[in-house]
């Protein structure tokens, strides 16, 4: 193999190997930006207390969370934890009646 062929082979190999790293790094930054945007969307909801019926739009806007990951108590049958506007709400899936709410404190 002549000098040019070795250089071309090494350049191609380097490009292939390092392109995966660049893609992974970009993906990490995209995920971090999405997570930051998600956590910055805090909205204060003093009305979310046990017995209050959540607005259907609020409930649907929320995302189901794994209670174990966030160290929350296990939901009873028919209930689900949701993260809505930076708050954790345990409510009946069928009715939206709140059983428990962890209202986040504003960080600023």
Secondary structure, 3 states (H helix, E strand, C coil): CCHHHHHHHHHHHHHHHHHHHHHHHHHHHHHHHHHHHHHCCCCCCCCCCCCCECCHHHHHHCEECCCCCCCCCCCCCCEEEEEECCEEEEEECCCCEEEEEECCCCCC
